Amino acid sequence: MDTNLLNNYVLKAIDAYPYDLEETVENLNYALSYESDNAYALYLMGRLQAEQFGDYEKAKFYFAKALANKMDFIKVYPRYILVLLWNHDFDEAQKLIAFAKTVKAIQKGEILVLEAQLFECQEAYKEALKTFKKAKLFVYNNDYTSFIDAEISRVKKKVTSKKKKKTSSKNKKKHKKKKR
């Protein structure tokens, strides 16, 4: 197939997503029918499946296929990791994060934020806080730094809330023992 025509379909799909889903799907189908292993078309199809349809298994399939065809396609890693978190595939997410950290030109700060969110999902709040702080060393704009600060604040509130719950439940147990 003519590479220009293929790129044209991929570009039309990129331009249409997420505002015109019908055009996005049509152009992705054309692109994938011409070249079934086009990494960008597979990546966008994965995003469509995850973000619009909530079909994380299909999204995982498309993201994995995109990476199988182009391992250095750095756009895939953060979205793929996020889908793994949404789908509670934590072991798989940790493996992908570990690998993503080795990929040349990856945005390490973004990957570290996702790793911190993975720790948070696993209720390893101290590890999450450490990783968020480490991520701040690898970001290069104030907006993303502010975002990380907000994440740190949110996780600290969870830690405080969890401590209060533990203290409260211990006090209830002591109170019950005294009544007897």
C-alpha positions as CSV (number, residue, x, y, z in Angstrom):
1,M,0.0,0.0,0.0
2,D,1.0,3.5,-0.6
3,T,2.6,4.8,2.7
4,N,1.1,8.3,2.1
5,L,-2.4,6.9,1.9
6,L,-1.9,4.9,5.0
7,N,-0.5,7.9,6.9
8,N,-3.4,9.9,5.6
9,Y,-5.9,7.5,7.2
10,V,-3.9,7.5,10.5
11,L,-3.6,11.3,10.5
12,K,-7.4,11.6,9.9
13,A,-8.1,9.3,12.8
14,I,-5.7,11.2,15.1
15,D,-7.4,14.5,14.0
16,A,-10.9,13.1,14.6
17,Y,-10.2,11.5,18.0
18,P,-12.0,11.9,20.5
19,Y,-14.4,14.5,19.0
20,D,-15.7,12.5,16.0
21,L,-15.6,8.8,17.0
22,E,-17.4,7.6,13.8
23,E,-14.7,9.2,11.6
24,T,-12.0,7.9,14.0
25,V,-13.2,4.3,13.7
26,E,-13.7,4.5,10.0
27,N,-10.2,5.8,9.4
28,L,-8.6,3.4,11.8
29,N,-10.3,0.5,10.1
30,Y,-9.0,1.7,6.7
31,A,-5.5,2.1,8.1
32,L,-5.5,-1.3,9.8
33,S,-6.9,-3.0,6.7
34,Y,-4.0,-1.7,4.7
35,E,-1.4,-2.4,7.4
36,S,-2.6,-4.5,10.3
37,D,0.6,-3.8,12.3
38,N,0.7,-0.1,12.1
39,A,1.8,0.9,15.6
40,Y,0.1,4.3,15.7
41,A,-3.2,2.9,14.4
42,L,-3.0,0.1,17.0
43,Y,-2.2,2.6,19.7
44,L,-5.2,4.8,18.8
45,M,-7.5,1.8,18.6
46,G,-6.3,0.8,22.1
47,R,-7.1,4.2,23.4
48,L,-10.5,4.1,21.7
49,Q,-11.3,0.7,23.3
50,A,-10.2,1.9,26.8
51,E,-11.4,5.4,26.9
52,Q,-14.6,5.3,24.9
53,F,-15.8,1.7,25.3
54,G,-14.2,0.7,28.6
55,D,-13.1,-2.6,27.1
56,Y,-9.7,-2.9,28.8
57,E,-9.0,-6.4,27.5
58,K,-9.3,-5.2,23.9
59,A,-7.3,-2.1,24.7
60,K,-4.5,-4.3,26.3
61,F,-4.5,-6.4,23.1
62,Y,-4.1,-3.4,20.8
63,F,-1.4,-1.8,23.0
64,A,0.6,-5.0,23.3
65,K,0.4,-5.4,19.5
66,A,1.5,-1.8,18.9
67,L,4.5,-2.4,21.2
68,A,5.3,-5.7,19.5
69,N,5.6,-3.9,16.3
70,K,7.4,-0.8,17.6
71,M,9.0,-1.2,21.0
72,D,10.3,2.4,21.1
73,F,6.9,3.9,20.5
74,I,6.9,5.8,23.8
75,K,3.4,7.1,23.6
76,V,2.0,3.6,24.2
77,Y,3.6,3.0,27.6
78,P,1.8,5.5,29.8
79,R,-1.6,4.6,28.3
80,Y,-1.0,0.9,28.5
81,I,0.1,1.2,32.1
82,L,-3.0,3.2,32.9
83,V,-5.2,0.6,31.4
84,L,-3.5,-2.1,33.4
85,L,-4.1,0.0,36.6
86,W,-7.8,0.5,35.6
87,N,-8.1,-3.3,35.0
88,H,-6.3,-4.1,38.3
89,D,-3.6,-6.0,36.5
90,F,-1.0,-4.8,39.0
91,D,1.7,-7.4,38.5
92,E,1.6,-6.8,34.7
93,A,1.7,-3.0,35.3
94,Q,4.8,-3.3,37.5
95,K,6.6,-5.4,34.8
96,L,5.7,-2.9,32.1
97,I,6.8,0.1,34.3
98,A,10.1,-1.6,34.9
99,F,10.6,-2.1,31.2
100,A,9.4,1.3,30.3
101,K,12.0,2.9,32.5
102,T,14.7,1.4,30.2
103,V,13.2,2.8,27.0
104,K,15.2,5.6,25.5
105,A,13.5,9.0,25.4
106,I,10.6,7.9,27.7
107,Q,9.3,10.6,30.0
108,K,10.6,9.1,33.2
109,G,8.6,11.5,35.4
110,E,5.3,10.3,33.9
111,I,6.3,6.7,34.3
112,L,7.2,7.3,38.0
113,V,3.8,9.0,38.6
114,L,2.1,5.9,37.2
115,E,4.3,3.7,39.4
116,A,3.3,5.8,42.4
117,Q,-0.3,5.4,41.5
118,L,0.2,1.6,41.3
119,F,1.6,1.7,44.8
120,E,-1.4,3.7,45.9
121,C,-3.8,1.2,44.3
122,Q,-1.9,-1.5,46.4
123,E,-2.3,0.7,49.5
124,A,1.5,1.0,49.8
125,Y,1.2,4.7,50.6
126,K,4.7,5.3,51.8
127,E,6.1,3.8,48.6
128,A,3.7,5.9,46.6
129,L,4.8,9.1,48.4
130,K,8.5,8.3,47.9
131,T,7.9,7.6,44.2
132,F,5.8,10.8,43.7
133,K,8.7,12.8,45.2
134,K,11.2,11.0,43.0
135,A,9.0,11.8,39.9
136,K,9.2,15.5,40.7
137,L,13.0,15.3,39.9
138,F,12.2,14.2,36.3
139,V,9.5,16.7,35.3
140,Y,10.3,19.9,33.6
141,N,7.2,22.1,33.8
142,N,5.4,23.8,36.7
143,D,2.0,22.4,35.8
144,Y,3.1,18.8,36.1
145,T,5.0,19.6,39.3
146,S,1.8,21.1,40.7
147,F,-0.1,18.0,39.6
148,I,2.4,15.8,41.5
149,D,2.2,18.1,44.6
150,A,-1.6,17.6,44.5
151,E,-1.2,13.9,44.2
152,I,1.2,13.9,47.2
153,S,-1.3,15.9,49.2
154,R,-4.1,13.5,48.3
155,V,-2.1,10.4,49.3
156,K,-1.1,12.1,52.6
157,K,-4.8,12.6,53.4
158,K,-5.4,8.9,52.8
159,V,-2.5,8.0,55.2
160,T,-3.9,10.4,57.8
161,S,-7.4,8.9,57.3
162,K,-6.1,5.4,57.6
163,K,-4.3,6.2,60.8
164,K,-7.4,7.8,62.3
165,K,-9.4,4.7,61.4
166,K,-6.8,2.4,63.1
167,T,-6.8,4.6,66.2
168,S,-10.6,4.7,66.2
169,S,-11.0,1.0,65.9
170,K,-8.4,0.4,68.7
171,N,-10.3,2.8,71.0
172,K,-13.5,1.0,70.3
173,K,-11.9,-2.4,71.2
174,K,-10.6,-0.9,74.4
175,H,-14.0,0.6,75.2
176,K,-15.7,-2.8,74.7
177,K,-13.2,-4.5,77.0
178,K,-13.8,-1.9,79.7
179,K,-17.6,-2.5,79.5
180,R,-17.2,-6.2,80.2
